[in-house]
Amino acid sequence: MCIYDGDGWWENNPTHAFYSYGVHRFYGQYGEHRVFNNQYGDAWVAFSQDGSSWASIIGPGLWDDVDLTDYNMLELWER
């Protein structure tokens, strides 16, 4: 899954790309970013600040514009 700066992926230049299941940390992402879950199969992604509660769940093949200011980790998992 990929995180793109701003509100688009038109230049296909993600700021972050994650390929494996599990929890991944990221830093320095403020404001709204386009998040594209381009994983195959039944891969889902969710965001968290502290690992105890998860938000902005995005299913496989879907995208959303997410304000990442309050988040510093994501989990990519298979349902």
C-alpha positions in Angstrom: 0.0 0.0 0.0 1.2 3.5 -0.7 1.0 6.9 0.9 1.1 9.9 -1.5 1.8 13.5 -0.7 -1.2 15.8 -1.0 -4.4 14.6 -2.7 -3.2 12.6 -5.6 -1.1 9.9 -7.1 -0.9 11.4 -10.5 2.9 11.5 -10.7 3.1 7.9 -9.1 5.7 9.1 -6.5 4.6 7.8 -3.1 6.2 9.2 0.0 5.9 5.7 1.6 5.3 2.2 0.2 4.7 -0.9 2.4 4.7 -4.5 1.0 4.5 -6.8 4.0 1.9 -7.6 6.6 2.3 -6.2 10.1 2.7 -2.9 11.9 4.8 -0.2 10.2 5.9 3.1 11.7 6.1 6.3 9.7 7.0 9.9 10.6 6.7 13.4 9.3 3.3 13.0 7.6 1.1 16.0 8.3 -2.2 16.9 6.8 -4.2 15.1 4.2 -2.5 12.4 2.1 -3.9 10.0 -0.5 -3.7 6.4 0.8 -4.0 3.7 -1.8 -4.3 0.1 -0.7 -3.1 -1.5 -3.9 -2.4 -4.9 -2.3 -3.8 -8.1 -3.8 -6.0 -10.6 -2.1 -7.7 -9.6 1.1 -5.2 -7.1 2.5 -6.6 -4.3 4.7 -4.9 -1.3 6.2 -5.7 0.8 9.3 -3.9 3.7 11.0 -3.1 4.4 14.7 -1.3 6.8 17.0 -0.6 4.4 19.9 -1.4 0.9 18.6 -4.5 0.5 20.9 -7.1 1.9 18.6 -7.2 1.9 14.8 -9.0 4.2 12.3 -9.4 4.9 8.6 -9.7 1.2 7.6 -9.2 0.8 3.9 -10.0 -2.4 2.0 -8.1 -4.0 -0.8 -8.0 -2.0 -4.1 -9.5 1.1 -2.4 -8.1 4.5 -1.6 -9.0 7.4 0.7 -7.7 10.8 1.6 -6.6 10.6 5.2 -5.3 13.3 7.6 -2.2 11.6 8.9 -1.3 14.4 11.4 -2.4 12.3 14.4 -1.1 8.9 13.2 2.4 7.5 13.2 1.8 3.8 12.5 -0.2 1.6 10.2 -1.1 -2.1 10.2 -1.4 -4.1 7.0 -3.2 -7.4 7.6 -5.0 -10.1 5.7 -8.6 -10.8 6.8 
